[in-house]
Amino acid sequence: MSIPTHLAGLHRPRVIKCLGLLTHNAQLTLASGVESLSIRRSIISRNSLSSSKTLLPVIGIPASHRAFDRMRVHVVGDSNVNAIVKVSGGMPIMIPALGDDLDIESVLDRIDGLLLTGGATNIEPHHYDGDPARPGDDHDADRDATSLPLIRAAVDKGIPLFAVCRGFQEFNVALGGSLHQFLHEIPGRMDHRRDRTKPIGSQMAPCHDINVTEDGVLSGIIGANRAGVNSLHGQGIDKVAPGLTVEATAPDSTIEGLSLSGADSFALGVQWHPEFSAEEDPVSRALFEAFGDATRTRAETRRTNGSG
């Protein structure tokens, strides 16, 4: 069985050197939507960025660690890479799901932002003292062991952080919050899962509104107190972590947005998937542009201080 183009090279050794950004024991992997070991021209071409985005921030994306064709691969979705390149104006770097083998401090010293993406798996419930998982529930222990400590360390360092769907739930769990494992089974809640019988475009389309907290971080970015969003999640926020502020809710009260209270930089998570429409949807574009601006500020500071 041949490996699809977008996964080509991901079965190779997990630790590689990237553009001299790291030493010989580098633990970051370049994440391109087409090839994991090469950079597309559009990523490095300054012509693809506006004049206000000439400084190229490095944005780390923790990978999912999945089985494919009887092998284990580290995977980042193409839509996430494209949103960072085309809207945020950054250089996406895959962070392999190495767990305890990842040198977190070295990674964070070399990036200007952290994008926590969605994924097909759920966080293992022991991380938030949840009930044991039901048979058949899919988890990614390596991603949990990588992303959760990365989030805590990034927050401590004030590194810009944008969390989406599973990443949004990781943001909450990493800081001490908990999750509803089966949101649709709670009386009065909607079924937020995608309808897989529909065409993929319909699955990714807005399907319900969110109420955005007035004068909050999210409303300040998107310039609105209501927005239409897609919905592709089976789990949801239960207890909000200490230090996080609710930024948006669905009509059934499900929490759709969280920010880090008093953060000096961008630290925001959303339950939906803005990366699917980052170029054309005004709300999605505003989110990735604001994240990109925050990462450029950090990149400029690192350059000024001689650390990047």
C-alpha positions as CSV (number, residue, x, y, z in Angstrom):
1,M,0.0,0.0,0.0
2,S,1.5,3.3,-1.0
3,I,1.6,6.3,1.3
4,P,-0.5,9.3,0.3
5,T,1.5,12.4,-0.8
6,H,0.5,14.4,2.3
7,L,2.0,11.7,4.6
8,A,5.2,11.0,2.5
9,G,8.3,10.9,4.7
10,L,6.4,10.8,8.0
11,H,7.4,7.2,8.5
12,R,11.1,8.1,8.6
13,P,13.1,8.7,11.8
14,R,11.1,11.0,14.1
15,V,14.0,13.3,14.9
16,I,15.6,15.4,12.1
17,K,17.4,18.6,11.6
18,C,15.5,21.6,10.3
19,L,17.1,24.5,8.4
20,G,19.8,25.0,11.0
21,L,17.1,26.1,13.5
22,L,18.2,23.3,15.8
23,T,21.3,21.3,16.7
24,H,22.1,17.8,15.6
25,N,19.6,16.4,18.2
26,A,16.8,18.5,16.9
27,Q,13.3,17.7,18.0
28,L,11.3,19.7,15.6
29,T,10.1,18.5,12.2
30,L,9.2,20.8,9.4
31,A,5.5,20.5,8.7
32,S,4.5,21.1,5.1
33,G,1.0,20.0,3.9
34,V,2.6,18.2,1.0
35,E,6.0,16.8,2.2
36,S,7.3,16.6,5.8
37,L,11.0,16.9,4.7
38,S,10.7,19.9,2.3
39,I,9.3,23.4,2.4
40,R,7.0,24.5,-0.3
41,R,8.0,27.6,-2.2
42,S,4.9,29.5,-0.9
43,I,6.1,29.0,2.7
44,I,9.5,30.6,2.3
45,S,8.7,33.1,-0.4
46,R,8.5,36.6,1.0
47,N,6.4,37.4,-2.1
48,S,3.6,35.4,-0.6
49,L,3.4,37.7,2.4
50,S,2.3,41.3,2.7
51,S,4.8,44.0,3.4
52,S,3.6,44.0,7.0
53,K,4.4,40.4,7.4
54,T,8.0,40.2,6.3
55,L,9.3,38.8,9.5
56,L,8.6,35.1,9.4
57,P,7.7,33.8,12.9
58,V,8.2,30.2,13.7
59,I,5.0,28.5,14.8
60,G,5.1,25.1,16.4
61,I,2.3,22.6,15.8
62,P,2.3,19.5,18.1
63,A,1.6,16.4,16.0
64,S,-0.8,13.6,16.5
65,H,0.8,10.2,16.6
66,R,-1.3,7.7,14.6
67,A,-1.2,4.3,13.1
68,F,-0.9,4.2,9.3
69,D,-0.3,1.2,7.1
70,R,1.1,-0.9,10.0
71,M,3.5,2.0,11.0
72,R,3.3,4.9,13.4
73,V,3.3,8.4,11.9
74,H,3.4,11.9,13.2
75,V,0.7,13.9,11.5
76,V,-0.4,17.6,11.2
77,G,-3.4,18.5,9.0
78,D,-2.9,20.4,5.8
79,S,-5.6,23.0,6.7
80,N,-3.6,24.0,9.8
81,V,-0.4,24.4,7.8
82,N,-2.2,26.5,5.2
83,A,-3.8,28.7,7.7
84,I,-0.5,29.5,9.3
85,V,1.3,30.1,6.0
86,K,-1.4,32.0,4.1
87,V,-3.2,33.9,6.9
88,S,-0.9,34.1,9.9
89,G,2.1,34.6,7.8
90,G,4.3,32.2,9.7
91,M,6.6,29.2,9.3
92,P,4.9,26.1,10.6
93,I,7.1,23.5,12.3
94,M,5.8,20.1,13.4
95,I,6.6,19.2,16.9
96,P,6.7,15.3,17.1
97,A,4.7,13.6,19.8
98,L,7.7,12.5,21.8
99,G,6.3,12.8,25.2
100,D,9.0,12.7,27.9
101,D,11.7,12.5,25.2
102,L,10.9,16.0,24.0
103,D,13.1,18.8,25.3
104,I,10.3,21.3,25.9
105,E,12.6,24.2,26.9
106,S,14.7,23.9,23.7
107,V,11.6,23.7,21.6
108,L,10.0,26.8,23.2
109,D,13.2,28.8,22.9
110,R,13.0,28.3,19.1
111,I,9.4,29.1,18.4
112,D,7.3,32.3,18.4
113,G,3.9,30.7,18.8
114,L,2.1,27.4,19.5
115,L,-0.9,26.2,17.5
116,L,-2.8,23.3,19.1
117,T,-4.9,21.7,16.5
118,G,-7.9,19.4,16.3
119,G,-7.6,15.6,16.0
120,A,-9.6,12.4,15.6
121,T,-8.8,11.3,19.2
122,N,-9.8,12.3,22.7
123,I,-7.7,13.2,25.7
124,E,-7.3,10.3,28.0
125,P,-9.7,10.9,30.9
126,H,-7.2,10.2,33.7
127,H,-5.7,13.6,32.9
128,Y,-8.8,15.3,34.3
129,D,-10.0,12.6,36.8
130,G,-12.7,11.6,34.4
131,D,-14.6,8.3,34.3
132,P,-12.8,5.5,32.6
133,A,-13.0,5.5,28.8
134,R,-15.6,3.4,27.2
135,P,-14.6,0.5,24.9
136,G,-13.8,1.8,21.4
137,D,-13.0,5.4,22.5
138,D,-9.9,6.5,20.5
139,H,-7.0,8.2,22.4
140,D,-3.5,9.5,21.6
141,A,-1.4,9.1,24.7
142,D,1.8,10.4,23.0
143,R,0.1,13.6,21.9
144,D,-1.3,14.0,25.5
145,A,2.1,13.5,26.9
146,T,3.5,16.1,24.5
147,S,0.9,18.8,24.3
148,L,-0.2,19.1,27.9
149,P,3.2,20.0,29.3
150,L,4.0,22.1,26.3
151,I,0.9,24.2,27.0
152,R,1.8,24.7,30.6
153,A,5.4,25.7,29.7
154,A,4.2,28.0,26.9
155,V,1.8,29.8,29.3
156,D,4.6,30.2,31.8
157,K,6.8,31.8,29.1
158,G,4.1,34.0,27.7
159,I,4.4,32.4,24.2
160,P,1.4,33.2,21.9
161,L,-0.9,30.2,21.9
162,F,-4.0,29.4,19.7
163,A,-6.0,26.2,20.5
164,V,-8.5,24.6,18.3
165,C,-11.1,21.8,19.0
166,R,-9.0,19.0,20.6
167,G,-6.3,21.6,21.3
168,F,-9.0,23.8,22.9
169,Q,-9.8,20.9,25.3
170,E,-6.1,20.3,25.9
171,F,-5.8,24.0,26.8
172,N,-8.4,23.6,29.5
173,V,-7.2,20.2,30.8
174,A,-3.5,21.2,30.9
175,L,-4.4,24.1,33.3
176,G,-6.7,22.1,35.6
177,G,-10.1,21.9,33.9
178,S,-12.2,18.9,32.9
179,L,-14.3,17.6,30.1
180,H,-17.7,16.1,29.3
181,Q,-16.9,12.9,27.5
182,F,-20.2,12.4,25.8
183,L,-21.7,15.9,25.4
184,H,-24.8,14.7,23.4
185,E,-25.9,12.5,26.3
186,I,-26.3,15.5,28.7
187,P,-30.0,16.6,28.9
188,G,-30.6,19.8,27.0
189,R,-27.3,19.7,25.0
190,M,-27.1,19.6,21.3
191,D,-25.3,16.9,19.3
192,H,-22.1,18.7,18.4
193,R,-20.7,15.8,16.4
194,R,-20.3,16.1,12.6
195,D,-22.8,14.3,10.3
196,R,-20.4,12.0,8.4
197,T,-23.1,11.1,5.9
198,K,-22.9,14.6,4.4
199,P,-20.3,15.8,1.9
200,I,-17.1,17.0,3.5
201,G,-17.8,20.7,2.6
202,S,-21.2,20.5,4.4
203,Q,-19.5,18.9,7.5
204,M,-17.2,21.9,7.7
205,A,-19.8,24.6,7.2
206,P,-21.3,26.7,10.0
207,C,-24.1,24.9,11.7
208,H,-24.9,26.9,14.8
209,D,-24.2,30.4,16.2
210,I,-22.1,31.3,19.2
211,N,-22.8,34.0,21.7
212,V,-19.5,35.9,22.2
213,T,-18.8,37.5,25.6
214,E,-19.2,41.3,25.3
215,D,-15.9,43.3,25.6
216,G,-14.0,40.0,25.8
217,V,-10.8,39.0,24.0
218,L,-12.7,37.1,21.3
219,S,-15.1,39.9,20.6
220,G,-12.2,42.4,20.4
221,I,-10.6,40.2,17.7
222,I,-13.6,39.5,15.5
223,G,-15.6,42.7,16.2
224,A,-18.9,40.9,16.9
225,N,-20.9,39.4,19.7
226,R,-22.3,36.6,17.6
227,A,-20.9,34.4,14.9
228,G,-21.8,31.2,13.0
229,V,-19.4,28.3,13.5
230,N,-18.9,24.7,12.5
231,S,-19.2,21.8,15.0
232,L,-17.1,18.6,14.8
233,H,-16.7,17.5,18.5
234,G,-18.2,14.9,20.7
235,Q,-16.6,16.1,23.9
236,G,-16.8,19.5,25.5
237,I,-15.7,21.7,28.4
238,D,-17.1,20.7,31.9
239,K,-15.1,22.5,34.6
240,V,-13.2,25.6,33.4
241,A,-9.6,25.6,34.4
242,P,-8.5,28.2,37.0
243,G,-7.2,31.3,35.2
244,L,-9.3,30.8,32.0
245,T,-12.2,33.1,31.1
246,V,-15.2,32.0,29.0
247,E,-15.2,33.9,25.7
248,A,-18.2,32.3,23.9
249,T,-21.0,29.8,24.3
250,A,-23.3,27.8,22.0
251,P,-27.1,28.2,22.3
252,D,-27.1,25.1,24.6
253,S,-24.5,26.7,26.9
254,T,-21.6,24.5,25.7
255,I,-18.4,26.6,26.1
256,E,-17.0,27.5,22.7
257,G,-14.2,29.9,23.6
258,L,-11.7,30.4,26.4
259,S,-8.9,32.9,27.0
260,L,-6.1,33.1,29.5
261,S,-7.0,35.8,32.0
262,G,-4.6,38.7,32.1
263,A,-2.3,37.2,29.4
264,D,0.3,39.6,28.0
265,S,0.1,37.9,24.6
266,F,-2.4,35.9,22.5
267,A,-3.7,33.0,24.5
268,L,-7.0,31.9,23.1
269,G,-8.9,28.7,22.4
270,V,-12.0,27.9,20.4
271,Q,-14.0,24.7,20.1
272,W,-14.8,25.0,16.4
273,H,-12.4,24.7,13.4
274,P,-11.6,28.1,12.0
275,E,-8.6,26.7,10.0
276,F,-11.0,25.2,7.4
277,S,-12.1,28.6,6.3
278,A,-9.2,30.8,7.4
279,E,-8.8,32.6,4.0
280,E,-12.4,33.3,3.2
281,D,-14.4,33.6,6.5
282,P,-14.0,37.0,8.2
283,V,-14.1,35.5,11.7
284,S,-11.6,32.7,10.9
285,R,-9.3,35.1,9.2
286,A,-9.4,37.6,12.0
287,L,-8.4,34.9,14.5
288,F,-5.4,33.7,12.5
289,E,-4.3,37.2,11.6
290,A,-4.4,38.2,15.3
291,F,-2.4,35.1,16.2
292,G,0.1,35.8,13.5
293,D,0.5,39.4,14.7
294,A,1.3,38.2,18.2
295,T,3.9,35.7,16.9
296,R,5.6,38.4,14.9
297,T,5.9,40.6,18.0
298,R,7.6,37.7,19.8
299,A,9.8,37.0,16.8
300,E,10.9,40.7,16.7
301,T,11.6,40.6,20.4
302,R,13.7,37.4,20.0
303,R,15.6,38.9,17.1
304,T,16.2,42.2,19.0
305,N,17.5,40.2,22.0
306,G,19.7,38.0,19.8
307,S,17.9,34.8,20.7
308,G,16.3,34.1,17.3
